[in-house]
Amino acid sequence: MWVDRGQKKKKVAPTDWDDIQRRYGNRPQLESSSEDEAAHEHAPQDPLAGKTVEELDELEDDEDEAVLRRYREERMREWRGGGGRGRPGGGGGGKPPPTFCGGGGKPPPPPPGR
């Protein structure tokens, strides 16, 4: 015995299997709604869809050049000191290099007895 408990069936997107069954008449045809058509009309179009291989290669080259230009500009800023960081291995923060035993840059005296 079937009891209806007021549960709604979930609307599920049709699958390829459903499409094949509809083509052979084993399932009823879907009714297209105006909402689906409106959503399809306003869907974003792929800008690369109508391009030839040559046009796609040119676009890829342009993109590569733009990436390399940005990287080069960033490295030049770092090299000129505009990056806010010190030189690699330079101790960072603009501090002077460490001195020998705090003696003002002089090496320590030799041990006694020599």
Legacy VTK file of the C-alpha trace (Angstrom):
# vtk DataFile Version 3.0
C-alpha trace
ASCII
DATASET POLYDATA
POINTS 114 float
0.000 0.000 0.000
1.366 3.419 -1.041
1.020 6.292 1.394
1.561 9.865 0.273
3.227 11.762 3.098
3.265 15.095 1.334
6.882 14.830 0.224
7.776 16.629 -2.953
9.870 14.952 -5.588
13.141 16.690 -6.178
13.676 18.157 -9.605
16.739 16.430 -11.025
18.639 17.477 -14.118
18.059 15.085 -17.019
20.831 12.649 -17.814
22.018 11.224 -21.110
20.140 8.036 -20.302
16.914 10.016 -19.884
17.515 11.740 -23.223
17.976 8.389 -24.981
14.808 7.004 -23.385
12.838 10.074 -24.499
14.187 9.703 -28.051
12.848 6.143 -28.205
9.546 7.179 -26.640
10.028 5.330 -23.368
9.714 8.508 -21.309
7.570 11.613 -21.766
9.128 14.655 -23.422
10.303 17.471 -21.153
8.376 20.693 -21.217
10.747 23.594 -21.688
10.017 26.518 -19.447
10.551 30.155 -20.291
12.913 30.422 -17.285
15.248 27.833 -18.777
15.216 29.594 -22.145
15.846 32.988 -20.543
18.751 31.589 -18.528
20.202 30.025 -21.673
19.966 33.317 -23.593
21.835 35.216 -20.864
24.480 32.542 -20.355
28.030 33.811 -20.884
29.435 33.031 -24.302
32.878 31.489 -24.703
35.082 34.151 -26.342
37.426 31.469 -27.699
34.710 29.396 -29.370
34.946 30.879 -32.891
38.721 31.404 -33.000
41.071 29.654 -35.402
44.231 27.886 -34.258
46.358 30.820 -35.468
44.233 33.318 -33.520
44.439 31.151 -30.395
48.242 30.914 -30.748
48.456 34.694 -31.051
46.278 35.192 -27.965
48.448 32.738 -26.028
51.616 34.571 -27.106
50.115 37.907 -26.023
49.195 36.446 -22.639
52.690 34.993 -22.185
54.256 38.355 -23.012
52.004 40.120 -20.492
52.966 37.649 -17.736
56.668 38.043 -18.502
56.347 41.848 -18.550
54.655 41.882 -15.115
57.308 39.540 -13.714
60.111 41.688 -15.175
58.604 44.876 -13.693
58.264 43.228 -10.279
61.881 42.032 -10.330
63.112 45.490 -11.392
61.235 47.085 -8.477
62.854 44.618 -6.091
66.263 45.197 -7.636
65.954 48.981 -7.324
64.884 48.697 -3.701
61.250 49.504 -4.228
60.155 46.089 -3.026
60.670 46.948 0.656
63.007 44.031 1.248
66.765 43.967 1.509
69.090 42.127 -0.794
69.026 38.353 -0.563
71.464 37.258 2.140
72.043 40.835 3.217
70.696 40.390 6.739
67.520 42.277 5.971
66.176 45.439 7.493
69.106 47.596 6.373
71.276 46.554 9.326
75.060 46.659 8.942
76.885 43.338 8.758
77.984 41.839 12.073
81.437 42.765 13.388
84.125 40.640 15.073
83.350 40.391 18.805
81.809 43.823 18.840
85.242 45.442 18.455
84.295 47.886 15.752
85.309 45.702 12.848
88.776 44.766 14.147
89.749 41.107 14.404
90.289 39.751 17.936
93.858 39.886 19.342
95.967 36.701 19.070
96.010 34.429 22.119
98.872 35.010 24.632
101.975 32.895 24.298
102.552 33.123 20.619
LINES 1 115
114 0 1 2 3 4 5 6 7 8 9 10 11 12 13 14 15 16 17 18 19 20 21 22 23 24 25 26 27 28 29 30 31 32 33 34 35 36 37 38 39 40 41 42 43 44 45 46 47 48 49 50 51 52 53 54 55 56 57 58 59 60 61 62 63 64 65 66 67 68 69 70 71 72 73 74 75 76 77 78 79 80 81 82 83 84 85 86 87 88 89 90 91 92 93 94 95 96 97 98 99 100 101 102 103 104 105 106 107 108 109 110 111 112 113
